Amino acid sequence: MAAEKVQPKEFEKTPYFEACVPIEVLAERGRQTMQFGPMKPVGLKDPRTGIEPAAVVQLRTENIHRTCYNLVGFQTKLTYPEQKRVFRMIPGLEQAEFLRYGSLHRNTFINSPQLLMNPLQFKARGSLFFAGQLVGVEGYTESAAMGGLAGINAARALAEQPLITPPLTTAHGCLVSHVASSDPRYFQPMNTNFGLFPPLAKSPKDKEQKRRALSQRALEDFDAWKMQSRLS
Ligand SMILES: Cc1cc2nc3c(=O)[nH]c(=O)nc-3n(C[C@H](O)[C@H](O)[C@H](O)COP(=O)(O)OP(=O)(O)OC[C@H]3O[C@@H](n4cnc5c(N)ncnc54)[C@H](O)[C@@H]3O)c2cc1C
């Protein structure tokens, strides 16, 4: 927390996307915040001792030779010399050689609730569809989902067929609804999460069971929608 940070430029003074908060900002939220975030040790018992550590760092391979790794979840605005100093304090990384330093990434996205209609169609020019992260979603699967849907609807528009939207009870539908119906004044990108789904008529108390029921409903409704839209 005391390490030197790169000061934000004027245009960078916007809120962080909640899933990509810099680690030093997370650390400032509370001493245990990182243990419940990018350093969560759940399910990772040390095979030598059987003990679950207090916190872990996930190393993800960066190349096929398995000679470079990245520190997962370590977005940071620490200066480069400070990254080297601080991250070498992590047990096992004392001798680490740093090939590329951490930085924050910026998402470019349009104000979809204001600019788009139907699913992903530009209000000012109906033949133009927006896809992927640009519409205000975040993540690989979310972006691919919005790409698929934009493609399907662009093809339908060309064939003069009605455009289609997946039901609200599906992950696709939830994202489309977020993109289309959020308050344009506060619009921010969104990951898929269970909070986006409409509540179940009869919701199980247990969190895991509730998630299973939401997923089951989503899969069934998605299949029915595919059949109805002749997408199978
Ligand atoms: C460092 C980092 C880590 C991430 N980690 C994860 C993760 O672990 N899990 C996850 O789900 N998501 C992660 N994301 C987010 C994820 O990468 C994006 O949400 C997703 O890739 C967006 O997909 P997309 O196809 O919409 O856009 P992109 O993948 O950005 O693709 C857009 C493409 O358009 C090209 N392009 C741009 N302008 C032009 C132009 N004028 N002409 C032609 N081509 C152009 C670009 O070169 C690029 O290839 C991460 C993002 C970053 C930056």
Ligand as a Chemical Component Dictionary entry (heavy atoms), coordinates in Angstrom:
data_LIG
# 
_chem_comp.id                   LIG 
_chem_comp.type                 NON-POLYMER 
_chem_comp.pdbx_formal_charge   0 
_chem_comp.three_letter_code    LIG 
# 
loop_
_chem_comp_atom.comp_id 
_chem_comp_atom.atom_id 
_chem_comp_atom.alt_atom_id 
_chem_comp_atom.type_symbol 
_chem_comp_atom.charge 
_chem_comp_atom.model_Cartn_x 
_chem_comp_atom.model_Cartn_y 
_chem_comp_atom.model_Cartn_z 
_chem_comp_atom.pdbx_ordinal 
LIG C1  C1  C 0 -4.903  -7.876  -20.089 1  
LIG C2  C2  C 0 -6.293  -8.416  -20.266 2  
LIG C3  C3  C 0 -6.676  -9.573  -19.600 3  
LIG C4  C4  C 0 -7.961  -10.099 -19.766 4  
LIG N1  N1  N 0 -8.286  -11.248 -19.121 5  
LIG C5  C5  C 0 -9.490  -11.806 -19.320 6  
LIG C6  C6  C 0 -9.814  -13.065 -18.729 7  
LIG O1  O1  O 0 -9.010  -13.679 -18.024 8  
LIG N2  N2  N 0 -11.051 -13.585 -18.962 9  
LIG C7  C7  C 0 -11.975 -12.943 -19.760 10 
LIG O2  O2  O 0 -13.083 -13.480 -19.956 11 
LIG N3  N3  N 0 -11.692 -11.752 -20.335 12 
LIG C8  C8  C 0 -10.466 -11.162 -20.131 13 
LIG N4  N4  N 0 -10.178 -9.962  -20.704 14 
LIG C9  C9  C 0 -11.221 -9.277  -21.489 15 
LIG C10 C10 C 0 -11.327 -9.899  -22.868 16 
LIG O3  O3  O 0 -10.049 -9.986  -23.445 17 
LIG C11 C11 C 0 -12.217 -9.017  -23.743 18 
LIG O4  O4  O 0 -13.449 -8.777  -23.092 19 
LIG C12 C12 C 0 -12.494 -9.702  -25.092 20 
LIG O5  O5  O 0 -11.309 -10.138 -25.714 21 
LIG C13 C13 C 0 -13.203 -8.727  -26.030 22 
LIG O6  O6  O 0 -13.432 -9.384  -27.247 23 
LIG P1  P1  P 0 -13.843 -8.588  -28.540 24 
LIG O7  O7  O 0 -13.804 -9.552  -29.655 25 
LIG O8  O8  O 0 -15.095 -7.830  -28.296 26 
LIG O9  O9  O 0 -12.707 -7.463  -28.687 27 
LIG P2  P2  P 0 -11.132 -7.659  -28.923 28 
LIG O10 O10 O 0 -10.651 -8.989  -28.435 29 
LIG O11 O11 O 0 -10.529 -6.407  -28.352 30 
LIG O12 O12 O 0 -11.046 -7.665  -30.504 31 
LIG C14 C14 C 0 -11.160 -6.502  -31.269 32 
LIG C15 C15 C 0 -10.253 -6.659  -32.486 33 
LIG O13 O13 O 0 -10.488 -5.586  -33.367 34 
LIG C16 C16 C 0 -9.257  -5.159  -33.868 35 
LIG N5  N5  N 0 -9.418  -3.760  -34.321 36 
LIG C17 C17 C 0 -9.558  -2.645  -33.561 37 
LIG N6  N6  N 0 -9.695  -1.573  -34.355 38 
LIG C18 C18 C 0 -9.645  -2.007  -35.619 39 
LIG C19 C19 C 0 -9.745  -1.356  -36.888 40 
LIG N7  N7  N 0 -9.932  -0.041  -36.992 41 
LIG N8  N8  N 0 -9.657  -2.132  -37.999 42 
LIG C20 C20 C 0 -9.497  -3.470  -37.914 43 
LIG N9  N9  N 0 -9.403  -4.127  -36.739 44 
LIG C21 C21 C 0 -9.478  -3.405  -35.625 45 
LIG C22 C22 C 0 -8.285  -5.308  -32.710 46 
LIG O14 O14 O 0 -6.953  -5.378  -33.171 47 
LIG C23 C23 C 0 -8.760  -6.642  -32.121 48 
LIG O15 O15 O 0 -8.137  -7.755  -32.721 49 
LIG C24 C24 C 0 -8.883  -9.416  -20.581 50 
LIG C25 C25 C 0 -8.511  -8.245  -21.249 51 
LIG C26 C26 C 0 -7.224  -7.748  -21.103 52 
LIG C27 C27 C 0 -6.836  -6.497  -21.847 53 
# 
loop_
_chem_comp_bond.comp_id 
_chem_comp_bond.atom_id_1 
_chem_comp_bond.atom_id_2 
_chem_comp_bond.value_order 
_chem_comp_bond.pdbx_ordinal 
LIG C1  C2  SING 1  
LIG C2  C3  SING 2  
LIG C2  C26 DOUB 3  
LIG C3  C4  DOUB 4  
LIG C4  N1  SING 5  
LIG C4  C24 SING 6  
LIG N1  C5  DOUB 7  
LIG C5  C6  SING 8  
LIG C5  C8  SING 9  
LIG C6  O1  DOUB 10 
LIG C6  N2  SING 11 
LIG N2  C7  SING 12 
LIG C7  O2  DOUB 13 
LIG C7  N3  SING 14 
LIG N3  C8  DOUB 15 
LIG C8  N4  SING 16 
LIG N4  C9  SING 17 
LIG N4  C24 SING 18 
LIG C9  C10 SING 19 
LIG C10 O3  SING 20 
LIG C10 C11 SING 21 
LIG C11 O4  SING 22 
LIG C11 C12 SING 23 
LIG C12 O5  SING 24 
LIG C12 C13 SING 25 
LIG C13 O6  SING 26 
LIG O6  P1  SING 27 
LIG P1  O7  DOUB 28 
LIG P1  O8  SING 29 
LIG P1  O9  SING 30 
LIG O9  P2  SING 31 
LIG P2  O10 DOUB 32 
LIG P2  O11 SING 33 
LIG P2  O12 SING 34 
LIG O12 C14 SING 35 
LIG C14 C15 SING 36 
LIG C15 O13 SING 37 
LIG C15 C23 SING 38 
LIG O13 C16 SING 39 
LIG C16 N5  SING 40 
LIG C16 C22 SING 41 
LIG N5  C17 SING 42 
LIG N5  C21 SING 43 
LIG C17 N6  DOUB 44 
LIG N6  C18 SING 45 
LIG C18 C19 SING 46 
LIG C18 C21 DOUB 47 
LIG C19 N7  SING 48 
LIG C19 N8  DOUB 49 
LIG N8  C20 SING 50 
LIG C20 N9  DOUB 51 
LIG N9  C21 SING 52 
LIG C22 O14 SING 53 
LIG C22 C23 SING 54 
LIG C23 O15 SING 55 
LIG C24 C25 DOUB 56 
LIG C25 C26 SING 57 
LIG C26 C27 SING 58 
# 
